[in-house]
Amino acid sequence: MSLAESVVAVPRYGAQSMTAPLRDVVVVRPGVAFGSAFDDAAHGFLHPVDLDLAIREHVAFVDLLSSLGPTVHLLDGDELATGADAVYPFDPLLVTDRGAIPLRPGKLNRRPEVAALERWTTAAGIPTAGRIDAPGTVEGGDTFWLRPDLFCIGRTLRTNDAGARQLASLIGGDVRIFDTPYWRGPAELIHLMSVISPVADDLAVVFLPLLPAGLWELLNDLGIRLVEVPEEEFPTLGCNVLAVRPGVVILAEGNPAVAGALAASGCEVHTYPATEIGINGSGGPTCMTRPIFRG
């Protein structure tokens, strides 16, 4: 399906939640660029890509996501022609109740994705509510809604102070900014959402060793229960969990401790194979989606 064919009017937009029922979501099919991602070290892939396997895994993910209720707007990575990372559309764009906010990734080779996704949102009838300008940088992986009126931004190696302040101004209201650890630097970048995934109003999956202390304090103040990710399941995307609706989640296969803890906390857990489409490119189910409407 071409980009033009995938565009339909979206009567509702706004996704100021990480856990409200997911109604409309953009997903990008891996293409030729994804298959050659390992050839360019800037992409940060772990090993040469098996594109056929990646496509099968992506199909399984989309089928699972669709079966749980959301309308999936499937874009073609080859049609977008913006590079290997386009399969992770959470980073270049944010959709608020007032419209889309095209971001400005700190990862230089991701910037062409911004205009491509804005073309889609415009064609779908979603207004642009603002944008991030130089020298600011912001990536979606450094942002999340803890409540519809409480927005969190991570200041990281990809989201700088200027970008965080611009985005806070565009969002308005209660915005909290947290510094994330340098950890292992650009080669193994930590986004804010690398270490937290809200999955219900009162439940979040966290990797405590890298969680900003101020964010830990906020979670405790709000009475949010924590599902802790063990160190051995952090590299396999155990902290990257997509809530389709409160307590109904999608998790990459190979994280039995997290899956068990989520189930014990009352969640309905669904898994998909993520070897090539996820672990190799360090992108979990949240990364592979850009929510357009939750509610």
C-alpha positions as CSV (number, residue, x, y, z in Angstrom):
1,M,0.0,0.0,0.0
2,S,1.4,3.4,-1.0
3,L,1.5,6.4,1.3
4,A,-1.3,8.0,-0.6
5,E,-3.5,4.9,-0.4
6,S,-2.9,4.6,3.3
7,V,-4.2,8.1,4.1
8,V,-7.8,8.3,5.3
9,A,-9.5,11.1,7.2
10,V,-9.1,10.6,10.9
11,P,-12.2,12.1,12.5
12,R,-10.7,12.0,16.0
13,Y,-7.2,12.7,17.1
14,G,-5.4,13.3,20.4
15,A,-3.4,10.8,22.4
16,Q,-2.7,12.5,25.7
17,S,-2.4,9.2,27.5
18,M,-0.2,6.1,27.4
19,T,-3.0,3.8,28.6
20,A,-6.4,5.0,27.4
21,P,-8.0,2.7,24.8
22,L,-5.9,3.0,21.6
23,R,-8.3,3.7,18.7
24,D,-6.1,4.9,15.8
25,V,-2.4,4.3,15.4
26,V,0.3,4.7,12.7
27,V,2.6,1.8,12.0
28,V,5.4,1.6,9.3
29,R,6.2,-1.6,7.4
30,P,9.9,-2.4,7.1
31,G,11.4,-2.1,3.7
32,V,14.7,-2.2,1.8
33,A,16.3,0.4,4.0
34,F,15.5,-1.6,7.1
35,G,17.1,-4.6,5.5
36,S,20.4,-2.8,5.0
37,A,20.4,-1.0,8.4
38,F,23.4,-2.8,9.8
39,D,25.6,-1.5,6.9
40,D,25.5,2.0,8.4
41,A,26.8,2.1,12.0
42,A,24.7,5.3,12.6
43,H,21.6,3.1,12.9
44,G,23.0,1.2,15.8
45,F,21.7,-2.3,14.7
46,L,23.3,-5.3,16.5
47,H,23.8,-7.6,13.5
48,P,22.9,-7.9,9.8
49,V,19.2,-7.8,9.2
50,D,17.2,-10.8,8.0
51,L,14.6,-8.7,6.2
52,D,12.3,-11.7,5.4
53,L,12.2,-12.5,9.1
54,A,11.7,-8.9,10.1
55,I,8.7,-8.6,7.7
56,R,7.1,-11.8,9.1
57,E,7.6,-10.5,12.7
58,H,6.1,-7.1,11.7
59,V,3.1,-8.8,10.1
60,A,2.6,-10.8,13.3
61,F,2.8,-7.6,15.4
62,V,0.3,-5.7,13.2
63,D,-2.1,-8.7,13.2
64,L,-1.9,-8.8,17.0
65,L,-2.4,-5.1,17.4
66,S,-5.3,-5.1,15.0
67,S,-6.9,-8.0,16.8
68,L,-7.0,-6.1,20.0
69,G,-9.2,-3.3,18.5
70,P,-7.2,-0.3,17.2
71,T,-7.5,0.9,13.6
72,V,-4.0,0.5,12.2
73,H,-2.9,2.9,9.6
74,L,-0.1,1.0,7.9
75,L,2.5,3.0,6.0
76,D,5.1,1.6,3.7
77,G,8.7,2.2,4.6
78,D,9.8,2.0,1.0
79,E,7.2,4.6,0.0
80,L,8.3,6.9,2.8
81,A,11.9,6.6,1.7
82,T,13.2,8.1,4.9
83,G,15.6,5.4,6.1
84,A,15.7,2.3,8.3
85,D,14.5,3.8,11.5
86,A,11.1,4.8,9.9
87,V,9.7,1.6,11.2
88,Y,9.8,3.2,14.7
89,P,7.4,6.2,14.2
90,F,7.0,7.0,17.9
91,D,10.1,9.3,17.7
92,P,9.4,11.9,15.0
93,L,5.9,13.0,16.0
94,L,3.6,13.7,18.9
95,V,-0.2,14.0,18.6
96,T,-2.0,16.0,21.2
97,D,-5.6,17.1,21.6
98,R,-4.8,20.2,19.7
99,G,-3.1,18.4,16.8
100,A,0.2,17.1,15.7
101,I,3.6,18.3,16.9
102,P,6.4,17.4,14.5
103,L,9.5,16.9,16.5
104,R,13.2,17.3,15.6
105,P,15.1,14.2,16.4
106,G,18.6,14.4,17.8
107,K,19.6,11.5,15.6
108,L,20.4,13.3,12.4
109,N,19.5,10.5,10.0
110,R,15.9,10.5,11.4
111,R,15.0,14.1,10.5
112,P,13.5,13.3,7.1
113,E,10.9,11.2,8.8
114,V,9.4,14.3,10.4
115,A,8.2,15.9,7.2
116,A,7.0,12.5,5.8
117,L,4.7,11.9,8.9
118,E,3.5,15.5,8.9
119,R,2.4,15.0,5.3
120,W,0.4,12.0,6.4
121,T,-1.2,13.8,9.4
122,T,-2.1,16.8,7.2
123,A,-3.7,14.6,4.6
124,A,-5.6,12.9,7.4
125,G,-7.1,16.2,8.5
126,I,-5.0,16.6,11.7
127,P,-3.8,20.2,12.2
128,T,-0.2,21.0,13.1
129,A,-0.2,22.5,16.6
130,G,3.4,23.5,16.7
131,R,6.9,22.2,15.9
132,I,10.4,22.0,17.4
133,D,12.9,24.5,15.8
134,A,16.7,24.5,15.8
135,P,18.7,24.4,18.0
136,G,16.1,22.3,19.9
137,T,16.0,18.6,19.5
138,V,13.3,16.2,20.8
139,E,12.6,12.6,20.2
140,G,9.3,11.0,21.1
141,G,11.0,8.2,23.0
142,D,11.9,10.9,25.6
143,T,8.3,11.9,26.2
144,F,5.2,10.3,27.8
145,W,1.9,11.2,29.4
146,L,1.6,10.2,33.0
147,R,-1.9,11.7,33.2
148,P,-3.8,13.5,30.4
149,D,-2.7,16.8,32.1
150,L,0.8,15.7,33.2
151,F,3.5,15.4,30.6
152,C,7.0,14.1,31.2
153,I,10.1,14.9,29.1
154,G,13.5,13.3,29.4
155,R,16.6,15.5,28.8
156,T,18.9,13.0,27.1
157,L,21.6,12.7,24.4
158,R,18.8,13.1,21.8
159,T,16.5,15.6,23.5
160,N,18.4,18.8,24.5
161,D,17.4,21.5,26.9
162,A,16.2,23.9,24.2
163,G,14.0,21.2,22.7
164,A,12.6,20.2,26.0
165,R,11.7,23.8,26.9
166,Q,10.1,24.4,23.5
167,L,8.0,21.3,23.8
168,A,7.0,22.1,27.4
169,S,5.8,25.5,26.1
170,L,3.8,23.9,23.3
171,I,2.2,21.4,25.6
172,G,1.5,23.9,28.4
173,G,0.2,23.0,31.9
174,D,2.0,20.6,34.1
175,V,5.2,19.4,32.4
176,R,8.0,17.7,34.2
177,I,11.6,17.5,32.8
178,F,13.9,14.8,34.0
179,D,17.6,14.1,33.2
180,T,18.4,10.6,32.2
181,P,21.8,8.9,32.9
182,Y,24.6,9.0,30.3
183,W,25.0,5.2,30.9
184,R,26.9,3.8,27.9
185,G,26.6,6.9,25.7
186,P,25.4,7.4,22.1
187,A,26.1,3.8,21.1
188,E,23.5,2.4,23.6
189,L,21.3,5.4,24.0
190,I,18.8,5.6,26.8
191,H,15.5,7.4,26.1
192,L,13.3,8.2,29.0
193,M,10.9,5.6,27.8
194,S,13.7,3.0,27.8
195,V,13.2,2.9,31.5
196,I,9.4,3.3,32.0
197,S,6.2,2.2,30.3
198,P,2.9,3.2,32.0
199,V,0.4,0.3,31.4
200,A,-2.6,1.4,33.6
201,D,-3.6,4.5,35.5
202,D,-1.9,3.1,38.6
203,L,0.7,0.8,37.2
204,A,4.0,1.2,35.3
205,V,6.8,-1.0,34.1
206,V,10.2,0.4,35.2
207,F,13.9,-0.4,35.0
208,L,14.9,1.0,38.4
209,P,18.7,1.1,37.9
210,L,18.3,3.9,35.2
211,L,15.1,5.5,36.4
212,P,15.6,9.2,37.2
213,A,15.3,9.7,41.0
214,G,12.8,12.6,40.5
215,L,10.6,10.4,38.4
216,W,10.7,7.6,40.9
217,E,9.6,10.1,43.6
218,L,6.7,11.4,41.3
219,L,5.5,7.8,40.7
220,N,5.5,7.2,44.4
221,D,3.7,10.5,45.2
222,L,0.9,9.5,42.7
223,G,0.6,6.0,44.2
224,I,1.6,4.3,41.0
225,R,2.6,0.6,41.5
226,L,5.8,-0.5,39.8
227,V,6.6,-3.7,37.9
228,E,10.3,-4.0,38.0
229,V,12.3,-5.2,35.0
230,P,15.2,-7.5,35.9
231,E,18.6,-6.7,34.4
232,E,18.6,-9.7,32.2
233,E,15.3,-8.6,30.5
234,F,16.3,-5.0,29.9
235,P,18.3,-5.8,26.6
236,T,15.3,-7.9,25.3
237,L,12.9,-4.9,25.5
238,G,11.3,-6.0,28.8
239,C,10.7,-2.3,29.7
240,N,9.1,-1.4,26.4
241,V,5.5,-2.3,26.9
242,L,2.5,-1.0,24.8
243,A,-0.8,-0.6,26.6
244,V,-3.7,-1.1,24.1
245,R,-6.1,-0.2,26.9
246,P,-5.6,-0.1,30.6
247,G,-4.1,-3.4,31.7
248,V,-4.1,-5.0,28.2
249,V,-0.6,-4.9,26.9
250,I,1.8,-6.0,24.2
251,L,5.3,-7.2,25.1
252,A,8.2,-8.6,23.1
253,E,8.6,-12.3,23.4
254,G,11.5,-13.5,25.6
255,N,10.7,-11.6,28.8
256,P,9.0,-14.2,31.0
257,A,9.7,-12.4,34.3
258,V,8.1,-9.1,33.1
259,A,5.2,-11.1,31.6
260,G,4.7,-13.0,34.8
261,A,4.8,-9.8,36.9
262,L,2.4,-8.0,34.7
263,A,-0.1,-11.0,34.8
264,A,0.3,-11.1,38.6
265,S,-0.6,-7.4,38.7
266,G,-3.8,-8.1,36.8
267,C,-2.8,-7.4,33.2
268,E,-3.7,-9.3,30.1
269,V,-0.4,-9.9,28.3
270,H,0.1,-10.5,24.6
271,T,3.5,-11.2,23.0
272,Y,5.0,-11.2,19.5
273,P,8.3,-12.3,18.1
274,A,10.8,-9.4,18.1
275,T,14.2,-10.8,17.2
276,E,14.8,-8.8,14.0
277,I,12.1,-6.1,14.1
278,G,12.7,-5.2,17.8
279,I,15.9,-6.4,19.6
280,N,18.2,-5.9,16.6
281,G,17.1,-2.3,16.1
282,S,16.4,-1.7,19.8
283,G,12.8,-0.8,19.2
284,G,9.9,-2.4,21.1
285,P,6.1,-2.2,20.5
286,T,5.8,1.4,21.8
287,C,8.5,2.5,19.3
288,M,6.8,0.7,16.4
289,T,3.6,2.8,16.9
290,R,2.6,6.4,16.9
291,P,-0.8,6.7,18.6
292,I,-3.1,9.1,16.8
293,F,-6.2,8.8,19.0
294,R,-6.7,7.3,22.4
295,G,-10.0,7.6,24.3
